Amino acid sequence: MNLDKTNVPFETVDERQMRASAGIMFLLGLIAFINAFLLENYIVVPFISGFLLANFIIGLFINMKYAPTIILAKFITRKQSKVPIGAVQKKFAWSLGLGISSLIFVLSILLQSNILFFEPTCFWCLICLVILYIETAFGICLGCKLYFLAIKLGLKKEPKIKPNCMGDSCEI
C-alpha cells in the first residue's frame, strides 16, 4: 500500500514508539509477574500496575506524548524513521489497557492482605503480558483489532476517514 506518510488526513502516532512503549510495559509487567508468581513477593505488583495505570491515564486524558513509556520509547527510537499510524484505534487499545491495569491494580492491593486474590491477579497479568508480547514481537495490536471489530458490529461509529494500522494491516 502506497501512503504518503507525511500527509495523512487523520491524527497519527508513531508505530515504532508505540511498539517500543509496549515492550517497556511488557518488561515491567514481566518483572511484576515474576515477583508475584515465582518469588511470592506481592508488594511489587501494585507499584508496577499503579505505574502502568498512571501511564495510561496520562496517555489518554492528557496527551500520549507525555506518557512515561512513550517518552522513553521516543528516546530509544529517536534515530529511526517515524511510521505514522492512526491514533484513534491506539487510543481505543490504550483504553482497554487502562481497564486491565486498573483491575490488576485493585486486585494487587487486595492481594496484599488476602492470598485468595492471587489467581485472579495472575490471570489478568498473564492476559496483559500476552497482549503486550503480541504487539511487541509481532506488531499486532489486539486492541486495534477489537476497535475495528466494534465498528463492524455497530458498537462504534465508523470514522469518515479510516486510519491505517500497524504494518498497514488494515485498509485506509
N, C-alpha and C positions, 0 to 999 in steps of 0.2 A: 504494500500500500504506500503510495507516494503522498505524503502530507507535508506541506510546508511547515516545518516545526517552529518557525519564528512568528507566524501569523495565524494563530488558531482563533476561532470565534467563540471560545469558552474559557472559563477560568482553569488554569493548569497548576500542577505541582510537578516537581522533578522526579521522574521514575527512579533514578539512581539514589536520590536522597531517601525516597520512601522505602526502597529495599534495604538500604543501609540502616535506616531507623528501625525497620522490622528486625534486622539482625541484632541490633543493640538490645531491643526489647526481648528478643529470643534469649540472648545471653543472660540478661538479668533474670528472666523467668526461669531459666535452667538453673541458675545459682540458687534461687528460692526453692525450686523443686528438689534439688539435691540436698539442700539443708534440711528440708522437711522430711522427705521420703527416706533418704539414706542415713542422714545424721541425726534425725529426730530433734533438730534444732528449729523449733517452730517460730521463734521470735523474729527470724529474718523475713518471713513471708509477709507480715503486714507492712514492713518497711518498704520492701520492693514493690508489692502490689499497690501500696499507697503512692509511691513514686510514679508508677505507670498510670495510676488513676489521675494524678495531677498532670502528667504529661498529656493524656487525652483531653482533660478539661481545658488546658491551655491551648492545645491544638484546635479544639472545636469551638470554644467560646471566646478566645482572644484572637489568635491567629496561628496557623500551623507553623509558620516560620519561627515562632517563639517557643515552641515545644522543645524541651531539653534534648530529646533524642534526635530531633530534626536539626538542631544547632550542631550537635556532634556529627551527625551524618553529613551535614553541609561541609563541615571542616574536612572530614575524611574523603569526600568525593570532590573536593574543590578543584582538582586538576583534570577531572573528567568532563566531557561534554554533557550538557544538560539534555535530557529527554523528556519533553513535556507530555504529561498525560492529564486526562480530565480530573478536576478536583472534586466534582460532585460525588462521584462514586467512592472516592477515597474518604471523603467526609462521612459518607454513609458507613463505610467499613470501620472508620475510627469510632463512630457512634456505637457500633457493635462491640468494639474493643473497650469503650467506656463502660458498657453494661457488664461485660465479662470481668473487667478489672474491679469494678465496684462490688460485684458479687464475691470475688476472691478476697477482696479487702475485708468485707464484713465477715465472711466465713473464717478468715485467718485470725481476726480479732477474737471471734468466739472460740476458735481452736486453742487459744492461749489458756483458757480455763476449762475446756471440755474436749476431751480426745474424740468424742463422737463426731466432731466436725472435721476430722482428719480425712476421711474418704471423700466427702463432697468437695473439700478444698482441693485435694489432689486431682479429682476428676476434672474440675474446671481449670486447674493449672495445666493438665495434660491437653485439654481442648485448646486452650490458648497457645500452648507450645506447638501443637500440630499446625494450627493456623499460621503462626509466625514462621515456622520452618518451611511450610509450603510456599509462602511468599518470598522468603529469603533465598531458598535454594532453587526454586523453580520459576519465580517471578509470577506466580499465580495468586491473585488477590481474591480469596474466597468471599470476603465481604463485598467486593465489587461484583462478583458473580451473583451474590444474593440481591444486590441492588438492581441488576438487570432482570433477575427473576421476579422481583417485586413489581417492576414495571410491566412485565409480561402478564402477571396475574392481576394487574389493575390496582395494586395496593399503593403504588407510587405513580405520580403523574409523569408521563413521558416528557423529557425536555425537548424544546423546539429544535435544538441542535444537539445531536448525540455526541458526547465526548469520546475520545479514544481511550483505550485501555492499555495496561502494561503489555509491551511487546506487540502492540496493535492486534490484540487477540479478540477485539470486537469491532464491529463496523462503526464507521463515523457517519 
